[in-house]
Amino acid sequence: MKIECADHLDPSEAAAWDAVADAARLRSPFLGWTWQSHWAEVFAEGRRLDVRHVRDADGRLVAILPLCETAPGALELLGGAEVSDYLDLIAVAGHEDDAWAALLASRAADGVRWILHAVPAASPTVRALPGLAATVGLAADVTLEERCPVLGLPSSWETYLASLSGKHRHELTRKIRRFEREAPDGRAVVVRGPDAVAARLGDFLALHRRSRVGKAKFMDERMERFFRAALPALAARDGIALWFLEAAGGPVASFVCLEWDGTVGLYNSGFAPERAALSPGLVLLSHVIRDAIARGRARFDFLRGEERYKLEFEPRLQDVHRVVIEPSA
């Protein structure tokens, strides 16, 4: 394996990058060129990049490790812990261990720390890194960082409802009926395509900021710039949809949903706090899940975080890890 290092992202390599990401064992939009390049433009401005390309004996690109210096002597994966729910070495399936062995050997004498956030438990990175690191005098510490609630979707909405416990099924149907009774003009609207997403992104941002103080702080000027650049670009690749629950007076809830490999992912949300008693977020979420089932999607991923409203849909929790690679003590 040969390692090539770069200190920037080269747009001419976008197709090659996506070819590797598309051939990965655990694919997600967070690893693709569109997401990573827009993140770097906004959040890595003025920071040192260390992008390592791994090529096999035939010169074929089989892995990419994109890193960004976040503090002296510390590099983290591009994508950032606050913005990306799944990150990892981007590698062609079956080449992960060899790529990691070459990458670790290439940096064995360096005193820096590599910090890998949001690595799925099923990734070969979690399994293989501790042993591989030890062979070159490094240590790889793997710790649980968060959990992602994930639903396996059945063939029909009715089958899904029947699978819920009596308490959660009763609460969900009760809240849906209450919304329909008290907001009879309410309807769910989905927006797709780059122009339509760009046109309605302001409505989502307004609801998001109104939801609670923490979300208003999260959606600062840089985050809005990232959303306005990355989301329409993903929509051009059929990778995103904006959902709104409309009622008299305007939208009362909104979601940004990502789509990949038969999966719909709940990426971000907003709601009108003055309508909270009507549970607009839960009502809209039921529409989104029902639509995913109707379109034959296999999974609904609530992404990182174990908020109570997610758990009411009875998903299974999947671990996401933080991996730190540094010289052995």
N, C-alpha and C positions, 0 to 999 in steps of 0.2 A: 504494500500500500504506500502511496506517495501523498504527502501533505503539501498543499499550496495555501499560503496565507495572503489575505488581502486586508487593507485597512478601510475599505469602502464597499458599498453595494453597487454592482455594475448592472445597469438596466439591460444591457445586451445579454446578460446571463439569466434573465427572467424565465425563459422557456426551459432551460436546463435545470434551474432550481425547481420549477414546478414538476418537471418530469421525475425528479427524485422524490419530492413530496407526495406525488400521486402514487408512487410505487412503495411507499412506506407501509409498515405493518399496521400502525395506528394513525390513520389520516385525520386531519382536521383543518379547517380554514385558517387556524392560528399559525400553521407552519408554512402556508403558501406565500409566494412572492408578494401578492397584493397586500396581505395583512402586514407581513414583516417589513416591507419597504416603506409603507405609509407610517408604520410605527417608528421606524428609524428616522424618517424625515422630521417627525414632530418631537419625539422624546429623546432621540440620541444626538440631537443637534449640538455640536461642539464637543462631543465625547469621542473617545478613541474606540474604533471598531476593530475587532480581531475575528475575521471571518475565515474559517479553516475549511478548505475543500479536500475531500479524500477521494483519490483515484485508485482504481485497481491496476493490476499489471498490464492491462490493455489500454490504460489511459481513460477508462470510462468513469465518469463521476458517479460515486456510489453513496456519498454522505456529505453533509454540510453541517458544521457547527458554528452558528453565528453568535458571536459574543460582543458585549458592549461594556466598557469600563464604567463602573458606577461609583467607585471609590479607589484611592490608590491601592494597587495590588489586588483588586477584586473585579472580576468580570462576570456578568450575568448574561443569560440567554436573551437575545433580542425578543421583544414581545412584551416584556415587563410583567411582573407579578400582578399589578393592578388591572391590566387590560386583557391579558390572554389567559384563558382557562386551562388549556392544555399546551405544554411546550415539551421539547425533547430534542435530542440529536435528530436531524432530518436524514434518514438513511433508507436505502432500498432494502426491503424485507430480506432477511437472510444474511445481510452484510453488517449488522449492527456490532457484533462482538469484534470482528476484525477491524472495523473502522474505529471503535473505541480503543482497541489495543494500539493502533497506530497513532491516534491522537494523544493518548496518555504518554506514549514513548516520546512523542515530539515535544512534550512540555515537562518531562520528568525533572529537568534541572531548574525549571522556573520556580520562583517562590510565590507565585500568585495563587489566588483561590478562584476556582470556577464554581459559580453558584447556579444551579439549575433548578428553577422553580417549576411547579405545576406539571411534574412528570407523572403520567398515569401508572398505577400499580402494575398494569399488564405489560409495561414497556420492558424490553430487554435491558435498558439502562438501569433500572432498579435491581434487576436480578444479577447482572454481570459486573457492574462497575466495582463493587467492593473487592472482589477477587482480582480483577484485572489491574486495578490501581495498586494493589499490594505488590504485584510482581515488578513494578518499576519504582518502588519506594514512595508511593503516594498513598493517601488515605481517602476513601470515599465514604462519607457519612450520609446515611439515608434516614430521613425522618418523615413522619406523616405531617403533611402541610394542611390538607383540607379534604373534604369529601364532596363528591358530585352525586346528587340523587338522579337516578336514571330509571325510566319506565320502559319495559318491553311492551310494545303495542300489539293488541290482538287484532282480529279481523273486523271488529265492529265496535261502535261506541257502547252499544247495549251489553256486549260481552265484557267490556272494560268496567262498566258500572257494576255489573254482577260480581266482578272479582274483588270489589272493595268491601271492606268490613261494613257491617250495618251502620255503624256510627258515621263513618266518613261518607258513605253513599247517601245517607239521610241528610247530612249537613250540606253536601254539594248540591243535591237536587233542591233542597229547601232554599238555598241562596240564589240559585238560578231562577226559580219560580218567583221569589220575592222581587228580584230585579225586573223580571218580565212584567210583574204586576204593577210595580211602582214606576217603571220607566218603559211603558208599552211601545214607545217609539225607538227604543234602543236597538242597535244592530251592530254586528261585528263587520269590520271592513279590513281587507288585506290589500297592501300596496306592494307591488313588485316592479322591477325594472329600474334602471339608473335614474331616469328623469323623474319618474313618479316618486321614488324614494327621496331624491334630493328635494323635491318640491314640498314634501310633507315632513321632512326631518325636523324642521323648526317646531312643528306641533308636538312631536315627541319630546324634543329638548325642553320645551316649556313645561310639559307635564312632569317630566323627570325631575326638573329642578323644584317644582312645587311639592313633590311627594313628601320630602322631609329634608331637614337641614343637611344631613350627611350626604345626600345625593346632590344637593346644590353645591357643596364643597367639592365633591368628586368631579362634577361637570364644570371645570374651570375653562379658561380660554384655550389652553393647549388641548384638553380633552375634546372640546367641541371641534377644534380644528381637525383632530384625528377622525372623529366621527363623520364630519362633513366630507372628508377626503376618502376614507376607507369604505364607508358603507355604500355609497353609490358605485364605487369600483367593484365591490363584491356583488352588488345587485346586477351589474353587467355580466357577471358569470353565473347568474341564477343562484347565488349563494346566500341571499338575505331577503327577508320580507319585513315590512313594518305592519303591525296590526294595531287597529284602533277599535275601541268600543265607543260608538257614537251615541249620543243622546241629545235631547233638546238643550241647546246652549253650547254644544260642542263636544269634543271627545272627553271621556271621563277615565279612560285607561288606555295605555299603549305599551306594546312590546316590540323590541328588536329581536327577531328570530334568525338564527343562522341555520343553513341547511347543507348537509354533506352526507354522502354514503348511506342514504336511507334513514338519516337522523335529522330531527328538528331540535335545535338547541335554543333555550330561552336565555338570551344574552343580557338584555337589560330591560328595564321597565319604568313606567311612570303612571301616576294616577292623580285624579283630582281629590285632594284631602277632604274637601267639603262634601264629597259623595261617598266617603269611606263606609258609611253605614250600609250602603248597598253592595258592598264587596265587589266593586267593579273589576279589580284585578283577577280575582278568582273566577268571576263569570267569563271574562275574556280568555283566561287560560283554558277554561273548559272548551271554548270555541276552537282555540288553536290546537288542542290535543285531538278534538273530534275531527278537525280538518286533516291533521296528520294521519289519522287512522283511515279516513276516507280516501286519501291519496296513496295508501298502501305503504306508508313509512313504517320502519321496523322499530324505531326507538324514539323516545322523547327524552332529551337530556336537559335537566334543569341547570346544568353547569355548576360551578363551585358555590358552596354555601348550603347550609342546612336550615334555612328559614322555615318557620312553622307551616306557612301556606304551601310550601313544596311538599312537605311530608304528609299533608292531608290527602295527596294523590297516591300515597303508598308506593313510592319508588323504592328501588334498592340503592344502597349507598356504595359508591365506588371510590376507593382511596386515590388520592393524588399526593405525590411526595416531593420533598425538597432534597436535592442531592448536592452535597458540597465536596469538592475535590481539592485537596491541598497536600503539601508535603507532610509525610508522617512525622509525628512528634519525636 
